Amino acid sequence: MSPDPKLLSAIGREEFMQLVWSTNIIQSESPSPAKRFLLNSSLPDARAPNCRKNLHLINKWELETLVNEKMTAPERGKQGKQVRSLRWDHFGSSVSCVNLLRRIEDLEFKAHKQNEDIFLELGRIAARQFDWQRRFVNLPQFYGNAFVYGQGECASFFESQYGITLDRFSQIGFVMFVCFSKQPVLADNGAMEKLNIGWEEVEKTLALVGARYVDAAKLARTQRKATFHISDKASVLRRSPCLRFGANGERVRAPLPELILERITSGVFYDVIDGGGPVRDDYGRRFEQYCFQYLKHSLPELNWQTEFKYKKKPNTLDTPDILCLESGKVRVAIECKSTRMSHGAMFGKKPFEERGYKDLVKAVFQLWRFFSHCRRGYTKLDLNKDAVGVVLTLDNWLVMAETLQEQVMQAADELAQKKDPEILAEDKRAVQFVAIPEMERTLSLASSSSFLTALEQASSSEFKGWRLDGVHSKFADEHATQAKYPFADSLGDLLPWWDRMGRARPTLE
């Protein structure tokens, strides 16, 4: 089921993108650019007590859904005589569309999801909303992904494949985001040249982050047909946040400019995944290095160590990727997983059957095997009585997905029985699944004591299904102030354009 095609067909494709852009910007912290394109009389009365609340009624993930649904709707004029017209300059048009969208989502849930496992649905809601709630304009988003994808084999493959360096690609994408935050259309009008950016370079960037509207719409119709529930359908804007209009694609629009930032940071994964084993191994190692350095910088008083090899004849094995020792004993063992979530893993009817979950099962097994080998003397390390395991992921695996977590643990238990029956119940210690954004939020307020306590308590029945940052909030010092991002002054080392722009650049959080 989709929003009434007559409603979405009552406005032109480009006019609708203008409406979404205006609605998004008018709800931002810098709404002025959108006021030129929306009738003032259509906006909530600024003098009314609930003005700000009424102006921020529409969520960004709902706007993203509406853009994709517009692409699948029949074009104006193909449905016979139009009985209504949707205005592109009226805030109420967006309100009408999103109210209809919400009614459809409610009806679909009651008809088809009401009897489903609620924790599967919570996982889908998290996958749809959390990135938008976290926002894309932040230092960890830029630095972390530049560290993982912007060096070594990944950077070399990217440049050889697309004819532009990752540094330049990132800069142009960022400039495009800034431009689209102030104006709805980007065209070859000489504005980029003032920033010493040639349009040829812009075209190379657009080849990756953009698509002609007709091509994006064709892809949307194909992808979204495969999924029933409107809230679970794939978004073509994640690969192509910029849409091109005109006979030669000369008018470029980005209805949700923030998605450009997502595309030039974590979205680089799409550009390098075809680089083969060496590239995948490279970004996997760099994710481990990033996690280790982040933990060490944030909690330097703890004894952090990277993996090492140990003997269990006839094999040589690796410890988990990161270890935290307390008084010489293992307190935390961390396995890092850089696998990205597919759409099916986030929104599928049977997500556990999608690629990636086997990696999580293997990670739990490896942690339990390590704990067992510590008990059996192979590693020459003792375990703290409160030792816990962590699977630290690059993507939002298992966030609020309690049922899927239980399936992973059950599958890991079966794997342990099959591959190493000497792993005892006492070795199968608590394992927390933590996405790196959760870890970053936790560490921004954590002391070593509150961090270890949160990890220990996260497995208790009281906090079952909670994110780590939520658990930590219960144990953090009430007077704790948010720590500065540890690599805030090092972004220019990975992306030289950041330092070159100097004061001209906007501020990242």
Secondary structure, 3 states (H helix, E strand, C coil): CCCCHHHHCCCCHHHHHHHHHHHHHHCCCCCHHHHCCCCHHHCCCCCCCCHHHHHCCCCHHHHHHHHHHHHHCCCCCCCCCCCCCCCCCCHHHHHHHHHHHHHHHHHHHHHHHCCCCHHHHHHHHHHHHHHHHHCCCCHHHHHHHHHHHCCHHHHHHHHHHHCCCHHHHHHHHHHHHHHHCCCCEECCCCCHHHHCCCHHHHHHHHHHHEEEHHHHHHHHHHHHHCCCCHHHCCCHHHCCCEEEECCCCCEEECCCCHHHHHHHCCCHHHHHHHHCHHHHHHHHHHHHHHHHHHHHHHCCCCEEEECCEEEECCEEEECCCEEEEECCEEEEEEEEECCCCCHHHHHCCCHHHCCCHHHHHHHHHHHHHHHHHHHCCCCCCEEEEEEEEEEEECCCCCCCCHHHHHHHHHHHHHHHHHHCCCCCHHHCCCEEEEEHHHHHHHHCCCCHHHHHHHHHHCCCHHHCCCCHHHHHHCCCCCCCCCCCCCCCCCHHHHCHHHHHHHHHCCCCC
